[in-house]
Amino acid sequence: MPPEINKEEIREIIREELGELIKSDRFVFFKLLQIMDGRNIKLGTGTGTKFGTSTSEKLAFYNATPIVQPTTSHGGGVFVENSGTTVNINSRFDGYILQQIVQALRDVGILA
């Protein structure tokens, strides 16, 4: 006859084994995270979600090599129009700025 199962003993074993995971404010993965087909990542609608919390963290898409946040050397680190003004919603883009944007998208893997 099997021994009687004590629920409190089981709970204590679970607490001991999973204690660090239960009281942590994050999950740290040491293995590949795989999401099966038809599954989605649901995000909150309040303050939003960040991918990367500093510009030195690396990110890539579609098997590209991960890189830090792309920057531009044009205009001292800021996209600038032909007239020398900072780019805004009404700006016209010259070929050089568009080339930089396309290259940054390619570097991170958004464009092939």
TIMI-2910 file (N, C-alpha, C, CB; in pm, 1 decimal, decimal comma, always signed):
<rs>
+----------+----------+----------+----------+----------+----------+----------+----------+----------+----------+----------+----------+------+
!      n_x !      n_y !      n_z !     ca_x !     ca_y !     ca_z !      c_x !      c_y !      c_z !     cb_x !     cb_y !     cb_z ! resn !
+----------+----------+----------+----------+----------+----------+----------+----------+----------+----------+----------+----------+------+
!    +83,7 !   -116,9 !     +0,0 !     +0,0 !     +0,0 !     +0,0 !    +89,4 !   +124,9 !     +0,0 !    -95,9 !     -1,1 !   +121,8 !  Met !
!    +62,8 !   +220,2 !    -93,0 !   +148,0 !   +340,4 !    -98,8 !   +129,4 !   +427,8 !    +25,0 !   +116,9 !   +422,2 !   -225,4 !  Pro !
!   +235,7 !   +503,5 !    +57,7 !   +222,6 !   +592,8 !   +174,8 !   +120,5 !   +702,1 !   +148,2 !   +358,9 !   +656,1 !   +210,9 !  Pro !
!    +60,7 !   +749,6 !   +255,0 !    -39,3 !   +856,4 !   +243,4 !    +29,2 !   +986,4 !   +201,5 !   -116,1 !   +875,7 !   +377,8 !  Glu !
!    -33,0 !  +1059,5 !   +110,4 !    +22,9 !  +1184,6 !    +59,6 !    -22,7 !  +1299,0 !   +148,0 !    -18,9 !  +1209,0 !    -87,5 !  Ile !
!    +75,0 !  +1372,2 !   +198,5 !    +45,7 !  +1487,2 !   +281,5 !    +55,3 !  +1612,3 !   +193,9 !   +143,1 !  +1495,3 !   +403,8 !  Asn !
!    -55,6 !  +1682,1 !   +175,5 !    -59,1 !  +1798,9 !    +86,8 !    +37,8 !  +1907,5 !   +131,6 !   -200,1 !  +1855,7 !    +80,5 !  Lys !
!    +52,5 !  +1927,8 !   +260,6 !   +142,6 !  +2031,6 !   +309,8 !   +288,8 !  +1997,5 !   +278,6 !   +123,9 !  +2050,6 !   +461,0 !  Glu !
!   +324,1 !  +1869,8 !   +287,7 !   +460,5 !  +1829,3 !   +252,9 !   +487,1 !  +1852,5 !   +104,5 !   +483,9 !  +1681,1 !   +288,7 !  Glu !
!   +389,2 !  +1823,7 !    +21,4 !   +402,8 !  +1847,5 !   -122,5 !   +419,2 !  +1996,2 !   -150,3 !   +280,9 !  +1792,2 !   -198,8 !  Ile !
!   +338,5 !  +2077,7 !    -85,3 !   +349,4 !  +2223,0 !   -103,5 !   +487,5 !  +2273,3 !    -61,7 !   +240,3 !  +2295,6 !    -22,7 !  Arg !
!   +540,4 !  +2220,4 !    +47,4 !   +671,7 !  +2261,9 !    +95,2 !   +780,5 !  +2222,2 !     -4,4 !   +700,4 !  +2200,5 !   +232,8 !  Glu !
!   +770,6 !  +2104,4 !    -60,2 !   +867,1 !  +2060,5 !   -161,6 !   +861,4 !  +2153,3 !   -282,7 !   +839,1 !  +1914,0 !   -204,5 !  Ile !
!   +741,0 !  +2186,8 !   -327,2 !   +726,0 !  +2277,2 !   -441,9 !   +785,0 !  +2413,5 !   -409,2 !   +577,3 !  +2291,4 !   -481,8 !  Ile !
!   +757,9 !  +2464,5 !   -288,3 !   +814,2 !  +2594,0 !   -248,3 !   +966,6 !  +2590,8 !   -250,0 !   +764,3 !  +2633,1 !   -108,7 !  Arg !
!  +1024,6 !  +2482,7 !   -200,4 !  +1170,3 !  +2472,4 !   -197,2 !  +1228,0 !  +2463,7 !   -337,7 !  +1213,3 !  +2351,0 !   -115,5 !  Glu !
!  +1168,3 !  +2383,0 !   -421,1 !  +1220,3 !  +2361,7 !   -556,1 !  +1199,3 !  +2483,1 !   -647,1 !  +1154,5 !  +2240,0 !   -617,7 !  Glu !
!  +1086,9 !  +2548,2 !   -633,1 !  +1052,6 !  +2659,0 !   -722,2 !  +1057,8 !  +2794,7 !   -652,4 !   +914,8 !  +2637,3 !   -780,2 !  Leu !
!  +1113,2 !  +2798,1 !   -534,4 !  +1115,0 !  +2920,3 !   -454,9 !  +1170,9 !  +3041,3 !   -525,5 !  +1192,3 !  +2897,6 !   -333,1 !  Gly !
!  +1285,8 !  +3025,4 !   -588,8 !  +1347,8 !  +3138,7 !   -657,7 !  +1261,0 !  +3187,8 !   -772,6 !  +1486,1 !  +3100,1 !   -709,7 !  Glu !
!  +1199,7 !  +3095,8 !   -843,9 !  +1113,5 !  +3132,7 !   -955,6 !   +987,5 !  +3203,4 !   -907,2 !  +1076,2 !  +3009,2 !  -1036,9 !  Leu !
!   +929,7 !  +3154,4 !   -801,3 !   +805,1 !  +3209,9 !   -749,7 !   +823,6 !  +3353,0 !   -699,7 !   +751,2 !  +3122,1 !   -637,5 !  Ile !
!   +934,4 !  +3380,4 !   -629,6 !   +951,8 !  +3513,9 !   -572,0 !  +1026,3 !  +3611,1 !   -662,2 !  +1024,1 !  +3503,1 !   -442,4 !  Lys !
!  +1065,7 !  +3567,5 !   -778,7 !  +1137,7 !  +3654,0 !   -871,3 !  +1040,9 !  +3745,4 !   -946,4 !  +1219,6 !  +3569,9 !   -970,5 !  Ser !
!  +1090,8 !  +3861,7 !   -988,3 !  +1009,4 !  +3953,4 !  -1068,1 !  +1031,4 !  +3932,9 !  -1217,0 !  +1040,3 !  +4097,6 !  -1030,8 !  Asp !
!  +1102,5 !  +3826,5 !  -1254,2 !  +1130,6 !  +3800,7 !  -1395,7 !  +1159,8 !  +3653,1 !  -1417,3 !  +1249,2 !  +3886,4 !  -1444,6 !  Arg !
!  +1150,2 !  +3612,9 !  -1541,8 !  +1189,5 !  +3478,7 !  -1581,8 !  +1318,8 !  +3490,9 !  -1660,3 !  +1077,6 !  +3408,0 !  -1666,0 !  Phe !
!  +1418,0 !  +3413,6 !  -1625,6 !  +1545,2 !  +3412,5 !  -1695,9 !  +1555,4 !  +3278,0 !  -1766,3 !  +1666,7 !  +3436,7 !  -1598,1 !  Val !
!  +1571,5 !  +3282,6 !  -1897,9 !  +1578,1 !  +3161,3 !  -1976,7 !  +1722,5 !  +3131,2 !  -2012,9 !  +1492,0 !  +3173,7 !  -2102,7 !  Phe !
!  +1763,0 !  +3008,8 !  -1991,8 !  +1896,6 !  +2964,7 !  -2028,9 !  +1892,6 !  +2875,3 !  -2151,4 !  +1962,4 !  +2891,8 !  -1913,3 !  Phe !
!  +1774,7 !  +2857,2 !  -2205,9 !  +1756,4 !  +2773,5 !  -2323,8 !  +1674,1 !  +2850,5 !  -2425,8 !  +1687,9 !  +2638,8 !  -2287,4 !  Lys !
!  +1666,9 !  +2795,8 !  -2544,9 !  +1588,1 !  +2852,9 !  -2652,6 !  +1441,9 !  +2865,6 !  -2610,9 !  +1600,6 !  +2767,5 !  -2779,1 !  Leu !
!  +1380,4 !  +2977,5 !  -2640,0 !  +1237,8 !  +2996,6 !  -2617,8 !  +1169,3 !  +2978,7 !  -2751,5 !  +1206,3 !  +3137,0 !  -2555,2 !  Leu !
!  +1083,8 !  +2879,4 !  -2762,3 !  +1017,0 !  +2848,9 !  -2888,5 !   +868,2 !  +2870,7 !  -2871,9 !  +1046,6 !  +2704,0 !  -2934,2 !  Gln !
!   +809,5 !  +2944,5 !  -2966,6 !   +666,0 !  +2970,2 !  -2966,8 !   +607,4 !  +2894,8 !  -3084,9 !   +633,9 !  +3124,1 !  -2974,9 !  Ile !
!   +513,5 !  +2810,5 !  -3059,8 !   +456,3 !  +2726,3 !  -3163,9 !   +365,5 !  +2809,1 !  -3255,8 !   +377,5 !  +2609,4 !  -3101,1 !  Met !
!   +338,9 !  +2755,3 !  -3374,8 !   +250,6 !  +2821,1 !  -3471,5 !   +115,4 !  +2851,8 !  -3409,1 !   +232,4 !  +2733,6 !  -3596,3 !  Asp !
!    +60,5 !  +2963,8 !  -3447,3 !    -72,3 !  +3001,0 !  -3401,0 !    -76,0 !  +3060,3 !  -3261,6 !   -159,9 !  +2883,2 !  -3405,1 !  Gly !
!    +39,6 !  +3081,7 !  -3200,3 !    +45,3 !  +3141,6 !  -3066,7 !    +90,5 !  +3285,3 !  -3080,4 !   +140,8 !  +3062,4 !  -2972,5 !  Arg !
!    +39,5 !  +3372,1 !  -2996,9 !    +69,0 !  +3514,6 !  -3004,1 !   +128,6 !  +3562,6 !  -2873,5 !    -56,9 !  +3594,5 !  -3037,7 !  Asn !
!   +192,0 !  +3676,8 !  -2878,6 !   +241,4 !  +3744,2 !  -2759,3 !   +146,7 !  +3859,4 !  -2732,5 !   +390,3 !  +3793,8 !  -2776,4 !  Ile !
!    +78,3 !  +3854,5 !  -2620,1 !    -17,9 !  +3959,1 !  -2586,2 !    +52,1 !  +4062,6 !  -2498,5 !   -143,4 !  +3899,6 !  -2513,7 !  Lys !
!    +35,4 !  +4189,1 !  -2534,4 !    +98,7 !  +4298,6 !  -2461,8 !     -6,5 !  +4385,7 !  -2395,2 !   +185,9 !  +4382,8 !  -2556,0 !  Leu !
!    +31,4 !  +4452,8 !  -2290,0 !    -58,6 !  +4543,5 !  -2219,9 !    -85,5 !  +4669,2 !  -2299,2 !     -1,8 !  +4579,7 !  -2085,5 !  Gly !
!   -190,6 !  +4739,8 !  -2263,8 !   -229,4 !  +4861,9 !  -2334,9 !   -206,1 !  +4987,6 !  -2250,7 !   -376,0 !  +4854,0 !  -2375,6 !  Thr !
!   -152,1 !  +4972,2 !  -2132,6 !   -130,3 !  +5086,8 !  -2044,1 !     -5,2 !  +5163,3 !  -2077,4 !   -123,8 !  +5041,7 !  -1901,9 !  Gly !
!   +105,8 !  +5125,4 !  -2016,8 !   +231,4 !  +5198,5 !  -2036,5 !   +313,7 !  +5146,4 !  -2152,5 !   +313,6 !  +5192,7 !  -1911,7 !  Thr !
!   +276,6 !  +5034,0 !  -2210,2 !   +349,2 !  +4981,6 !  -2325,4 !   +458,4 !  +4884,0 !  -2286,6 !   +408,8 !  +5094,2 !  -2403,7 !  Gly !
!   +527,0 !  +4832,6 !  -2387,2 !   +630,2 !  +4730,9 !  -2368,7 !   +754,0 !  +4768,9 !  -2448,6 !   +578,7 !  +4591,0 !  -2411,2 !  Thr !
!   +870,5 !  +4748,1 !  -2390,5 !   +997,2 !  +4777,3 !  -2457,5 !  +1065,6 !  +4647,0 !  -2495,4 !  +1089,5 !  +4863,1 !  -2367,1 !  Lys !
!  +1130,2 !  +4645,3 !  -2610,0 !  +1223,0 !  +4539,9 !  -2646,0 !  +1360,1 !  +4603,2 !  -2636,8 !  +1194,0 !  +4479,6 !  -2789,9 !  Phe !
!  +1434,5 !  +4568,6 !  -2535,1 !  +1562,3 !  +4633,8 !  -2508,7 !  +1538,1 !  +4756,7 !  -2423,8 !  +1634,7 !  +4671,3 !  -2640,4 !  Gly !
!  +1612,1 !  +4770,3 !  -2315,7 !  +1593,7 !  +4884,3 !  -2226,3 !  +1712,6 !  +4979,4 !  -2227,0 !  +1569,0 !  +4835,9 !  -2085,9 !  Thr !
!  +1810,1 !  +4952,5 !  -2315,4 !  +1919,4 !  +5047,0 !  -2335,7 !  +1966,0 !  +5034,2 !  -2480,5 !  +2037,6 !  +5021,0 !  -2235,1 !  Ser !
!  +2031,9 !  +5137,5 !  -2529,4 !  +2076,0 !  +5137,2 !  -2669,1 !  +2193,3 !  +5043,7 !  -2692,7 !  +2113,8 !  +5277,0 !  -2711,9 !  Thr !
!  +2253,7 !  +4990,2 !  -2586,2 !  +2366,1 !  +4898,3 !  -2603,1 !  +2321,9 !  +4751,6 !  -2608,3 !  +2465,6 !  +4917,6 !  -2490,1 !  Ser !
!  +2194,8 !  +4724,6 !  -2582,0 !  +2144,8 !  +4587,7 !  -2593,8 !  +2128,8 !  +4553,8 !  -2741,6 !  +2009,6 !  +4570,2 !  -2517,7 !  Glu !
!  +2154,2 !  +4429,0 !  -2776,0 !  +2152,3 !  +4388,1 !  -2916,8 !  +2021,7 !  +4318,4 !  -2952,3 !  +2270,7 !  +4295,9 !  -2947,1 !  Lys !
!  +1976,2 !  +4342,2 !  -3078,4 !  +1850,8 !  +4286,6 !  -3127,0 !  +1863,0 !  +4261,6 !  -3276,3 !  +1731,6 !  +4381,1 !  -3096,0 !  Leu !
!  +1794,8 !  +4159,7 !  -3324,8 !  +1792,2 !  +4131,6 !  -3468,2 !  +1664,2 !  +4056,7 !  -3502,0 !  +1917,1 !  +4049,7 !  -3511,7 !  Ala !
!  +1628,9 !  +4057,2 !  -3629,9 !  +1511,8 !  +3987,6 !  -3680,5 !  +1553,6 !  +3897,8 !  -3795,8 !  +1402,4 !  +4087,7 !  -3725,2 !  Phe !
!  +1478,7 !  +3792,4 !  -3819,5 !  +1495,8 !  +3704,2 !  -3935,6 !  +1638,5 !  +3652,3 !  -3950,6 !  +1455,8 !  +3777,2 !  -4061,5 !  Tyr !
!  +1697,0 !  +3606,9 !  -3841,1 !  +1828,2 !  +3542,0 !  -3839,5 !  +1944,1 !  +3634,6 !  -3876,4 !  +1827,0 !  +3425,6 !  -3933,1 !  Asn !
!  +1923,3 !  +3765,4 !  -3871,3 !  +2034,7 !  +3859,1 !  -3889,8 !  +2121,0 !  +3855,9 !  -3763,4 !  +1982,7 !  +4005,3 !  -3919,5 !  Ala !
!  +2242,8 !  +3903,2 !  -3773,2 !  +2330,6 !  +3912,2 !  -3657,0 !  +2281,1 !  +4024,6 !  -3566,2 !  +2478,6 !  +3936,5 !  -3700,3 !  Thr !
!  +2258,1 !  +3997,9 !  -3438,0 !  +2211,3 !  +4103,2 !  -3347,3 !  +2308,9 !  +4220,5 !  -3341,4 !  +2190,4 !  +4046,4 !  -3207,2 !  Pro !
!  +2253,7 !  +4341,1 !  -3340,4 !  +2333,1 !  +4464,5 !  -3332,9 !  +2272,9 !  +4557,6 !  -3229,3 !  +2340,3 !  +4534,8 !  -3471,1 !  Ile !
!  +2352,9 !  +4657,0 !  -3186,0 !  +2301,3 !  +4762,3 !  -3099,1 !  +2214,5 !  +4855,9 !  -3182,8 !  +2417,6 !  +4840,5 !  -3029,6 !  Val !
!  +2144,9 !  +4947,1 !  -3119,4 !  +2055,0 !  +5038,3 !  -3189,4 !  +2129,2 !  +5113,9 !  -3299,5 !  +1991,4 !  +5137,3 !  -3090,5 !  Gln !
!  +2078,3 !  +5108,2 !  -3423,9 !  +2144,6 !  +5180,9 !  -3533,3 !  +2139,7 !  +5332,2 !  -3509,7 !  +2078,6 !  +5146,3 !  -3668,8 !  Pro !
!  +2248,9 !  +5399,0 !  -3545,1 !  +2255,1 !  +5545,3 !  -3537,7 !  +2300,0 !  +5596,2 !  -3673,6 !  +2352,3 !  +5594,0 !  -3423,5 !  Thr !
!  +2305,4 !  +5725,1 !  -3687,6 !  +2353,9 !  +5784,3 !  -3811,8 !  +2460,5 !  +5886,4 !  -3779,9 !  +2239,0 !  +5849,0 !  -3891,8 !  Thr !
!  +2559,3 !  +5894,3 !  -3865,5 !  +2664,3 !  +5994,6 !  -3847,7 !  +2628,9 !  +6122,7 !  -3922,1 !  +2799,8 !  +5940,4 !  -3896,5 !  Ser !
!  +2520,0 !  +6120,8 !  -3999,1 !  +2478,7 !  +6236,3 !  -4078,2 !  +2422,7 !  +6344,0 !  -3985,7 !  +2373,7 !  +6195,6 !  -4184,9 !  His !
!  +2477,2 !  +6463,6 !  -3990,9 !  +2425,8 !  +6573,4 !  -3909,4 !  +2454,9 !  +6557,3 !  -3761,6 !  +2278,6 !  +6586,5 !  -3929,2 !  Gly !
!  +2565,4 !  +6494,2 !  -3726,7 !  +2602,6 !  +6483,5 !  -3585,4 !  +2513,7 !  +6388,3 !  -3507,8 !  +2598,2 !  +6618,8 !  -3521,1 !  Gly !
!  +2463,0 !  +6283,9 !  -3571,3 !  +2383,1 !  +6185,5 !  -3499,8 !  +2233,9 !  +6206,8 !  -3514,1 !  +2419,2 !  +6187,0 !  -3355,9 !  Gly !
!  +2191,5 !  +6308,4 !  -3590,7 !  +2049,6 !  +6337,1 !  -3610,9 !  +2023,7 !  +6343,6 !  -3760,6 !  +2007,3 !  +6470,7 !  -3540,3 !  Val !
!  +1917,3 !  +6279,9 !  -3807,1 !  +1881,9 !  +6291,7 !  -3947,7 !  +1855,2 !  +6438,6 !  -3979,0 !  +1757,9 !  +6203,6 !  -3982,1 !  Phe !
!  +1914,4 !  +6488,6 !  -4087,4 !  +1902,9 !  +6630,6 !  -4122,3 !  +1863,2 !  +6643,0 !  -4268,5 !  +2036,1 !  +6706,2 !  -4095,0 !  Val !
!  +1774,6 !  +6739,1 !  -4296,6 !  +1733,3 !  +6767,3 !  -4434,5 !  +1847,5 !  +6832,1 !  -4512,4 !  +1608,8 !  +6858,8 !  -4436,4 !  Glu !
!  +1827,6 !  +6843,3 !  -4643,5 !  +1925,5 !  +6912,3 !  -4728,1 !  +1948,1 !  +7055,4 !  -4681,3 !  +1879,6 !  +6912,0 !  -4874,1 !  Asn !
!  +1844,3 !  +7118,4 !  -4627,0 !  +1855,6 !  +7258,2 !  -4584,6 !  +1928,0 !  +7273,4 !  -4451,7 !  +1718,2 !  +7320,2 !  -4574,4 !  Ser !
!  +1959,6 !  +7160,5 !  -4384,8 !  +2032,9 !  +7168,0 !  -4258,4 !  +1944,0 !  +7169,6 !  -4136,4 !  +2118,4 !  +7288,9 !  -4257,1 !  Gly !
!  +1812,4 !  +7156,7 !  -4153,3 !  +1723,9 !  +7155,4 !  -4037,2 !  +1694,3 !  +7011,6 !  -3995,1 !  +1592,7 !  +7230,7 !  -4068,0 !  Thr !
!  +1663,5 !  +6994,0 !  -3868,9 !  +1632,4 !  +6861,7 !  -3817,1 !  +1507,0 !  +6808,0 !  -3884,1 !  +1614,7 !  +6865,6 !  -3664,4 !  Thr !
!  +1507,5 !  +6679,5 !  -3913,4 !  +1394,0 !  +6616,1 !  -3980,9 !  +1270,3 !  +6619,8 !  -3891,4 !  +1428,0 !  +6470,2 !  -4019,4 !  Val !
!  +1156,8 !  +6655,2 !  -3950,3 !  +1029,8 !  +6652,6 !  -3878,7 !   +921,6 !  +6597,7 !  -3971,9 !   +991,7 !  +6795,0 !  -3826,6 !  Asn !
!   +795,7 !  +6605,5 !  -3933,1 !   +685,4 !  +6545,6 !  -4009,0 !   +671,9 !  +6604,6 !  -4149,9 !   +554,9 !  +6564,3 !  -3933,4 !  Ile !
!   +713,4 !  +6729,0 !  -4170,7 !   +701,4 !  +6794,0 !  -4300,7 !   +829,6 !  +6790,1 !  -4383,3 !   +659,4 !  +6935,9 !  -4281,7 !  Asn !
!   +930,7 !  +6718,8 !  -4336,7 !  +1060,9 !  +6718,7 !  -4403,4 !  +1058,3 !  +6643,6 !  -4535,6 !  +1165,3 !  +6657,8 !  -4312,9 !  Ser !
!  +1147,7 !  +6685,6 !  -4623,7 !  +1174,3 !  +6612,6 !  -4747,6 !  +1301,2 !  +6531,5 !  -4723,8 !  +1189,5 !  +6710,2 !  -4872,2 !  Arg !
!  +1300,4 !  +6408,6 !  -4768,9 !  +1415,2 !  +6322,5 !  -4746,7 !  +1500,3 !  +6314,7 !  -4872,6 !  +1370,2 !  +6182,7 !  -4703,6 !  Phe !
!  +1629,2 !  +6340,1 !  -4856,9 !  +1718,4 !  +6323,5 !  -4970,9 !  +1765,2 !  +6178,5 !  -4978,1 !  +1839,3 !  +6419,8 !  -4960,8 !  Asp !
!  +1834,7 !  +6144,1 !  -5083,2 !  +1878,8 !  +6006,7 !  -5103,7 !  +1968,8 !  +5954,4 !  -4993,3 !  +1949,9 !  +5996,0 !  -5233,7 !  Gly !
!  +2051,9 !  +6042,4 !  -4937,2 !  +2145,2 !  +5999,0 !  -4833,8 !  +2071,1 !  +5955,2 !  -4707,9 !  +2243,7 !  +6111,1 !  -4800,5 !  Tyr !
!  +1971,2 !  +6031,8 !  -4666,3 !  +1893,3 !  +5996,0 !  -4547,2 !  +1817,8 !  +5866,3 !  -4571,6 !  +1794,7 !  +6109,2 !  -4509,5 !  Ile !
!  +1755,5 !  +5854,8 !  -4687,5 !  +1683,4 !  +5730,9 !  -4718,8 !  +1778,6 !  +5612,2 !  -4722,2 !  +1610,1 !  +5743,4 !  -4853,4 !  Leu !
!  +1897,3 !  +5632,4 !  -4775,0 !  +1997,7 !  +5525,7 !  -4777,6 !  +2033,0 !  +5482,5 !  -4635,0 !  +2124,9 !  +5572,5 !  -4853,0 !  Gln !
!  +2047,9 !  +5577,5 !  -4545,1 !  +2080,7 !  +5545,9 !  -4406,2 !  +1967,1 !  +5468,4 !  -4337,7 !  +2110,5 !  +5674,8 !  -4328,6 !  Gln !
!  +1844,3 !  +5511,1 !  -4365,5 !  +1728,7 !  +5443,1 !  -4305,9 !  +1720,2 !  +5299,3 !  -4356,5 !  +1597,6 !  +5519,1 !  -4338,3 !  Ile !
!  +1734,0 !  +5281,9 !  -4486,6 !  +1728,6 !  +5147,1 !  -4545,3 !  +1842,1 !  +5062,4 !  -4490,0 !  +1736,6 !  +5153,4 !  -4700,4 !  Val !
!  +1962,6 !  +5117,0 !  -4478,6 !  +2076,7 !  +5040,5 !  -4425,4 !  +2052,2 !  +5000,2 !  -4281,2 !  +2206,6 !  +5122,2 !  -4435,3 !  Gln !
!  +1995,9 !  +5089,4 !  -4199,7 !  +1966,7 !  +5056,0 !  -4060,6 !  +1864,2 !  +4942,8 !  -4051,9 !  +1915,5 !  +5179,9 !  -3985,6 !  Ala !
!  +1762,8 !  +4945,2 !  -4137,5 !  +1662,4 !  +4838,2 !  -4141,1 !  +1723,8 !  +4707,0 !  -4187,6 !  +1546,0 !  +4876,9 !  -4233,0 !  Leu !
!  +1816,4 !  +4714,0 !  -4281,4 !  +1885,4 !  +4592,7 !  -4327,3 !  +1975,7 !  +4536,6 !  -4217,2 !  +1968,6 !  +4622,5 !  -4454,3 !  Arg !
!  +2046,8 !  +4623,8 !  -4150,1 !  +2139,6 !  +4579,9 !  -4045,1 !  +2069,6 !  +4503,3 !  -3934,4 !  +2211,5 !  +4699,1 !  -3986,0 !  Asp !
!  +1950,5 !  +4544,8 !  -3900,5 !  +1877,0 !  +4477,5 !  -3791,6 !  +1791,7 !  +4360,9 !  -3843,7 !  +1786,8 !  +4578,8 !  -3718,1 !  Val !
!  +1781,2 !  +4347,3 !  -3976,7 !  +1712,1 !  +4233,4 !  -4034,8 !  +1568,1 !  +4257,1 !  -4076,2 !  +1715,4 !  +4123,8 !  -3940,4 !  Gly !
!  +1517,9 !  +4381,0 !  -4064,7 !  +1380,6 !  +4410,3 !  -4105,4 !  +1366,6 !  +4404,3 !  -4257,1 !  +1337,4 !  +4548,4 !  -4053,7 !  Ile !
!  +1468,4 !  +4450,6 !  -4329,8 !  +1472,5 !  +4439,4 !  -4475,6 !  +1584,3 !  +4345,0 !  -4515,5 !  +1492,1 !  +4578,2 !  -4541,9 !  Leu !
!  +1563,6 !  +4273,4 !  -4625,3 !  +1668,3 !  +4182,6 !  -4674,1 !  +1769,8 !  +4260,3 !  -4756,3 !  +1607,3 !  +4067,6 !  -4758,5 !  Ala !
+----------+----------+----------+----------+----------+----------+----------+----------+----------+----------+----------+----------+------+
</rs>
